[in-house]
């Protein structure tokens, strides 16, 4: 029963990605929009720009009623890097091959796997942050952006629909959890993260001695 259901889901997944990919490929405008929204959630932006802003941007001022810009930039930077770890762990668990519509060469082992979509996971982690910080207008824009990022990954043929669904669920859940533990508070967590990593490294070294 479960095997048959899984087979049907995989067949649906393949049919949808091929259909959406062909539609996007048939229009230069649609293809360009897919690339634009995919780029808006790319790691080359979110794993670098927040740190640059934290280092050289304004120290004073706040992005909300209670969180300074400087602290928020560092915390968004750190949150996006934790998303990389979540993505890596899930991809190594599922080890699902990319769809046949994917034409991009992947040089990193985990990147050759399809589930979940890292772009979508990162986008929906940020959607969770906007849900916590923003008003109704910001929430609506964030959700719309997250949906378009997910659709763009299917439109470019990089992922199956199930990949982006899992990415959205995992990303929003991870972002909501970070919010719940006060990760996006009034101070940045760079020191806290370094302490945890240092402690984990020291414990590992001692266990091997």
CORRA-V394038 format. One record per backbone hydrogen bond with DSSP energy under -1.0 kcal/mol. CO is the residue of the C=O (numbers start at 0). NH is the residue of the N-H. E is the energy in kcal/mol with one decimal. If there is no record, write none. Layout:
co->CO nh->NH e->E
co->CO nh->NH e->E
//
This chain:
co->0 nh->4 e->-2.4
co->1 nh->5 e->-2.4
co->2 nh->6 e->-2.0
co->3 nh->7 e->-2.1
co->4 nh->8 e->-2.2
co->5 nh->9 e->-2.5
co->6 nh->10 e->-2.1
co->7 nh->11 e->-2.3
co->8 nh->12 e->-2.8
co->9 nh->13 e->-2.3
co->10 nh->14 e->-2.2
co->11 nh->15 e->-2.6
co->12 nh->16 e->-2.3
co->13 nh->17 e->-2.0
co->14 nh->18 e->-2.1
co->15 nh->19 e->-2.9
co->16 nh->20 e->-2.2
co->17 nh->21 e->-2.1
co->18 nh->22 e->-2.1
co->19 nh->23 e->-2.5
co->20 nh->24 e->-2.4
co->21 nh->25 e->-1.2
co->23 nh->26 e->-1.0
co->26 nh->30 e->-2.4
co->27 nh->31 e->-2.4
co->28 nh->32 e->-2.3
co->29 nh->33 e->-2.5
co->30 nh->34 e->-2.1
co->31 nh->35 e->-2.3
co->32 nh->36 e->-2.7
co->33 nh->37 e->-2.2
co->34 nh->38 e->-2.4
co->35 nh->39 e->-1.7
co->37 nh->40 e->-1.1
co->38 nh->41 e->-1.7
co->41 nh->44 e->-1.4
co->41 nh->45 e->-2.0
co->42 nh->46 e->-2.3
co->44 nh->47 e->-1.2
co->44 nh->48 e->-2.6
co->47 nh->51 e->-2.0
co->48 nh->52 e->-2.7
co->49 nh->53 e->-2.2
co->50 nh->54 e->-2.2
co->51 nh->55 e->-2.7
co->52 nh->56 e->-2.2
co->60 nh->68 e->-2.3
co->66 nh->62 e->-2.0
co->67 nh->71 e->-2.3
co->68 nh->72 e->-2.7
co->69 nh->73 e->-1.7
co->70 nh->74 e->-2.3
co->71 nh->75 e->-2.7
co->72 nh->76 e->-2.2
co->73 nh->77 e->-2.5
co->74 nh->78 e->-2.6
co->75 nh->79 e->-2.4
co->76 nh->80 e->-1.5
co->77 nh->81 e->-2.1
co->78 nh->82 e->-1.7
co->79 nh->83 e->-1.2
co->80 nh->84 e->-1.4
co->81 nh->85 e->-2.2
co->82 nh->86 e->-3.0
co->83 nh->87 e->-2.6
co->84 nh->88 e->-2.5
co->85 nh->89 e->-2.4
co->86 nh->90 e->-2.6
co->87 nh->91 e->-2.2
co->88 nh->92 e->-1.3
co->89 nh->93 e->-2.6
co->90 nh->94 e->-2.6
co->95 nh->113 e->-3.5
co->98 nh->101 e->-2.0
co->108 nh->111 e->-1.4
co->109 nh->112 e->-1.6
co->116 nh->120 e->-2.4
co->117 nh->121 e->-2.6
co->118 nh->122 e->-2.5
co->119 nh->123 e->-2.6
co->120 nh->124 e->-1.5
co->121 nh->125 e->-1.8
co->122 nh->126 e->-1.8
co->123 nh->127 e->-1.8
co->124 nh->128 e->-1.4
co->125 nh->129 e->-2.5
co->126 nh->130 e->-2.4
co->127 nh->131 e->-1.4
co->128 nh->132 e->-2.3
co->129 nh->133 e->-3.1
co->134 nh->138 e->-2.5
co->135 nh->139 e->-2.3
co->136 nh->140 e->-2.2
co->137 nh->141 e->-2.7
co->138 nh->142 e->-2.5
co->139 nh->143 e->-2.4
co->140 nh->144 e->-2.6
co->141 nh->145 e->-2.7
co->142 nh->146 e->-2.4
co->143 nh->147 e->-2.1
co->144 nh->148 e->-2.4
co->145 nh->149 e->-2.0
co->146 nh->150 e->-2.5
co->147 nh->151 e->-2.3
co->148 nh->152 e->-1.6
co->149 nh->153 e->-1.2
co->150 nh->154 e->-2.9
co->151 nh->155 e->-2.0
co->152 nh->157 e->-1.7
co->152 nh->158 e->-1.4
co->153 nh->156 e->-1.4
co->159 nh->163 e->-1.4
co->160 nh->164 e->-2.2
co->161 nh->165 e->-2.3
co->162 nh->116 e->-1.6
co->162 nh->166 e->-2.1
co->163 nh->167 e->-2.5
co->164 nh->168 e->-2.3
co->165 nh->169 e->-3.1
co->166 nh->170 e->-2.5
co->167 nh->171 e->-2.4
co->168 nh->172 e->-2.4
co->169 nh->173 e->-2.5
co->170 nh->174 e->-2.7
co->171 nh->175 e->-2.7
co->172 nh->176 e->-2.0
co->173 nh->177 e->-2.4
co->174 nh->178 e->-2.3
co->175 nh->179 e->-2.3
co->176 nh->180 e->-1.6
co->177 nh->182 e->-2.7
co->178 nh->181 e->-1.6
co->181 nh->184 e->-1.0
co->188 nh->192 e->-2.8
co->189 nh->193 e->-2.3
co->190 nh->194 e->-2.3
co->191 nh->195 e->-2.2
co->192 nh->196 e->-2.6
co->193 nh->197 e->-2.6
co->194 nh->198 e->-2.5
co->195 nh->199 e->-2.5
co->196 nh->200 e->-2.5
co->197 nh->201 e->-2.6
co->198 nh->202 e->-2.4
co->199 nh->203 e->-2.0
co->200 nh->204 e->-2.5
co->201 nh->205 e->-2.4
co->202 nh->206 e->-1.8
co->203 nh->207 e->-1.0
//
